């Protein structure tokens, strides 16, 4: 396990090492990532690397924990903003799209195929924790009438969790003229699907 806690803030070498590891992890995935590549890209020696991490898997687990914690933190921060709920929804989806655009197909497939039991367990545990946070926030919004009373929140969370997978489907991107167009369509699809429907009162004759 990582031998430090909150040390990155005051340690420029560790910060650079982690930044390089994350960049290369996104680019190559877990299987192709090597300690040698991380050290070369960051300009940090192997001796320094092994001061903080036991091996490649150790740094991968640390980075995944950090990414998931940041994602949950960003979501909480967005939901706490004093802005209209529709803007919160749009910002949340924008964050998901930016994250999906920043990672390679190798990274996604490696999590499933080459991550090993420790990585898979971490991802599954954190997805459950993240889904719980989202459910609580949207359940509150539903109680306040900001989203449809009859909306199946579990389905909504399922849809949000699979947005990133859609981004890496080769049949998905060609449906849109540009990444911006795709993001806009996803936001509109999601937004108008959860918003309360206007009540229609038929006139009696």
Backbone torsions as a table, in degrees:
resi	resn	phi	psi	omega
1	UNK	NA	161.2	178.8
2	UNK	-62.5	138.9	-173.2
3	UNK	-99.8	24.2	-178.2
4	UNK	-145.6	165.3	177.9
5	UNK	-147.0	121.8	179.9
6	UNK	58.8	24.7	-178.5
7	UNK	-84.8	-21.6	-174.6
8	UNK	-59.2	-33.2	-176.8
9	UNK	-59.5	-39.2	-174.9
10	UNK	-105.9	11.1	-176.4
11	UNK	-129.4	96.1	-176.1
12	UNK	-62.6	-31.6	179.0
13	UNK	-68.2	-42.1	178.4
14	UNK	-66.3	-40.3	179.0
15	UNK	-61.6	-44.9	179.6
16	UNK	-64.7	-40.5	178.8
17	UNK	-60.3	-45.8	-179.2
18	UNK	-68.0	-37.6	178.0
19	UNK	-63.5	-42.8	178.9
20	UNK	-66.4	-43.0	179.8
21	UNK	-60.7	-41.6	-179.7
22	UNK	-67.7	-43.5	179.4
23	UNK	-60.3	-45.0	-179.1
24	UNK	-72.5	-32.8	176.7
25	UNK	-63.8	-44.1	176.7
26	UNK	-62.2	-40.2	-173.9
27	UNK	-75.5	-43.7	-171.9
28	UNK	-108.5	-20.2	-173.9
29	UNK	86.9	176.2	-174.7
30	UNK	-70.6	-45.1	-172.8
31	UNK	-60.8	-42.3	-175.8
32	UNK	-87.1	-11.6	179.9
33	UNK	-69.9	136.6	177.9
34	UNK	-130.9	154.5	176.2
35	UNK	-62.4	-37.9	179.7
36	UNK	-59.7	-44.5	179.9
37	UNK	-63.9	-41.6	-179.9
38	UNK	-62.1	-46.2	-178.5
39	UNK	-66.1	-40.7	179.5
40	UNK	-64.4	-45.1	-178.3
41	UNK	-67.8	-35.8	-176.4
42	UNK	-88.9	-16.2	-176.5
43	UNK	74.3	20.0	-179.6
44	UNK	-106.3	140.9	-178.1
45	UNK	-73.1	158.6	176.3
46	UNK	-62.2	-34.3	179.3
47	UNK	-59.9	-41.6	178.4
48	UNK	-68.5	-41.3	178.3
49	UNK	-55.6	-49.5	-176.0
50	UNK	-75.2	-6.5	171.7
51	UNK	-70.4	-32.0	-175.8
52	UNK	-106.5	-30.6	-176.0
53	UNK	-127.7	146.2	179.0
54	UNK	-78.2	-33.8	-177.0
55	UNK	-167.1	-173.6	-179.1
56	UNK	-62.1	-42.3	-179.1
57	UNK	-60.9	-35.7	-179.3
58	UNK	-60.9	-45.1	-179.6
59	UNK	-70.6	-35.1	177.9
60	UNK	-62.3	-45.5	179.9
61	UNK	-62.7	-40.9	178.4
62	UNK	-62.8	-44.8	-178.4
63	UNK	-65.4	-40.5	179.3
64	UNK	-63.9	-42.6	177.0
65	UNK	-60.0	-43.4	-178.9
66	UNK	-64.6	-42.9	-179.6
67	UNK	-62.8	-45.8	-177.9
68	UNK	-67.4	-41.0	178.2
69	UNK	-62.7	-40.1	178.5
70	UNK	-66.0	-40.9	179.8
71	UNK	-61.6	-45.3	178.9
72	UNK	-66.0	-40.3	178.9
73	UNK	-63.8	-41.7	178.5
74	UNK	-63.0	-40.0	179.6
75	UNK	-64.1	-46.9	178.7
76	UNK	-60.1	-41.6	-179.1
77	UNK	-63.9	-42.1	178.5
78	UNK	-62.8	-46.3	-177.5
79	UNK	-67.6	-22.3	-179.6
80	UNK	-86.4	-8.5	-177.9
81	UNK	-67.5	149.5	178.1
82	UNK	-88.9	66.5	179.3
83	UNK	-134.3	161.3	178.9
84	UNK	-58.0	147.8	-177.6
85	UNK	-57.1	-41.0	177.8
86	UNK	-56.8	-34.8	178.2
87	UNK	-69.4	-33.5	176.6
88	UNK	-64.9	-42.5	178.9
89	UNK	-61.5	-46.4	-178.7
90	UNK	-62.6	-43.4	-179.5
91	UNK	-64.6	-39.6	178.6
92	UNK	-60.7	-45.4	-179.3
93	UNK	-69.5	-37.3	176.8
94	UNK	-58.5	-43.4	178.7
95	UNK	-60.7	-42.9	-179.8
96	UNK	-64.0	-40.4	-179.6
97	UNK	-67.8	-40.8	178.7
98	UNK	-62.6	-40.6	178.8
99	UNK	-65.2	-45.3	-178.8
100	UNK	-62.6	-36.4	-179.8
101	UNK	-70.8	-20.4	-174.4
102	UNK	-87.9	-9.3	-176.3
103	UNK	-114.1	155.0	-178.6
104	UNK	-93.3	165.7	176.2
105	UNK	-64.8	-32.6	178.3
106	UNK	-60.0	-40.1	-179.0
107	UNK	-63.6	-46.5	-178.3
108	UNK	-64.7	-48.3	-177.9
109	UNK	-67.2	-34.2	178.9
110	UNK	-63.9	-36.5	178.7
111	UNK	-57.8	-37.0	-176.9
112	UNK	-85.7	-36.4	-171.5
113	UNK	-99.5	-36.2	-171.5
114	UNK	-122.5	3.4	-177.3
115	UNK	-69.7	-26.3	-178.2
116	UNK	82.0	169.8	-175.3
117	UNK	-61.5	-34.9	-178.1
118	UNK	-66.6	-43.9	-180.0
119	UNK	-67.5	-45.5	-178.9
120	UNK	-62.5	-41.2	178.5
121	UNK	-63.5	-43.3	179.1
122	UNK	-61.5	-47.6	-178.4
123	UNK	-62.3	-44.2	-179.6
124	UNK	-63.8	-44.2	179.8
125	UNK	-63.0	-43.1	-177.5
126	UNK	-73.5	-30.8	175.7
127	UNK	-65.0	-38.9	177.3
128	UNK	-64.3	-44.6	-179.6
129	UNK	-64.0	-43.8	179.3
130	UNK	-64.9	-40.9	179.0
131	UNK	-63.3	-35.5	178.8
132	UNK	-64.4	-42.1	178.9
133	UNK	-62.7	-46.3	179.8
134	UNK	-62.0	-44.6	-179.3
135	UNK	-59.3	-45.2	-178.2
136	UNK	-62.5	-42.9	-178.9
137	UNK	-66.2	-43.2	-178.0
138	UNK	-76.8	-28.1	174.4
139	UNK	-64.5	-39.8	177.0
140	UNK	-64.4	-43.9	178.0
141	UNK	-62.1	-36.4	178.8
142	UNK	-66.7	-41.1	177.6
143	UNK	-63.1	-32.2	-178.5
144	UNK	-86.4	2.0	177.1
145	UNK	79.0	15.1	-178.7
146	UNK	-81.8	-22.3	174.8
147	UNK	-132.4	167.1	-174.4
148	UNK	-55.8	135.2	178.3
149	UNK	-65.4	-30.5	-177.0
150	UNK	-94.2	8.2	-179.2
151	UNK	-68.7	130.8	175.9
152	UNK	-79.5	103.1	-175.1
153	UNK	-65.0	-32.6	178.6
154	UNK	-64.8	-38.5	176.7
155	UNK	-66.0	-41.4	-179.9
156	UNK	-60.1	-44.0	179.4
157	UNK	-65.8	-40.1	176.8
158	UNK	-58.9	-45.5	-180.0
159	UNK	-61.5	-46.0	-178.9
160	UNK	-62.9	-40.8	-179.0
161	UNK	-67.4	-21.9	-177.6
162	UNK	-101.6	3.2	175.7
163	UNK	-59.8	-43.0	-178.2
164	UNK	-63.8	-35.4	177.9
165	UNK	-65.1	-39.6	179.2
166	UNK	-61.4	-35.4	-178.4
167	UNK	-62.0	-25.9	-177.5
168	UNK	-103.1	8.8	175.6
169	UNK	-83.7	118.3	-177.6
170	UNK	-60.0	-19.4	179.6
171	UNK	-88.2	-9.0	-174.1
172	UNK	-86.9	-51.4	-175.6
173	UNK	-57.8	-40.6	-179.3
174	UNK	-62.6	-11.4	178.8
175	UNK	-71.2	-13.4	-174.2
176	UNK	-123.8	153.8	-177.7
177	UNK	-76.3	-22.8	-178.4
178	UNK	-161.7	162.3	175.5
179	UNK	-58.1	-36.3	179.3
180	UNK	-65.2	-39.3	178.0
181	UNK	-64.7	-40.5	178.7
182	UNK	-63.3	-45.7	179.5
183	UNK	-60.7	-43.4	-179.7
184	UNK	-62.7	-41.5	-179.8
185	UNK	-66.7	-40.7	178.5
186	UNK	-63.9	-41.6	178.2
187	UNK	-62.3	-46.7	-179.5
188	UNK	-63.8	-43.4	-179.6
189	UNK	-60.7	-47.1	-178.9
190	UNK	-69.1	-47.0	-175.2
191	UNK	-60.9	-51.2	-176.2
192	UNK	-73.2	-14.6	177.1
193	UNK	-80.9	-21.2	-176.7
194	UNK	-109.1	-13.9	-177.3
195	UNK	-71.4	150.4	177.8
196	UNK	-60.2	141.2	177.4
197	UNK	-81.6	140.9	174.9
198	UNK	-66.7	141.4	-178.7
199	UNK	-79.2	134.1	179.7
200	UNK	-111.5	126.9	178.9
201	UNK	-112.0	112.1	-179.3
202	UNK	-75.0	139.9	178.5
203	UNK	-77.1	136.0	176.5
204	UNK	-87.9	134.4	178.6
205	UNK	-104.7	NA	NA
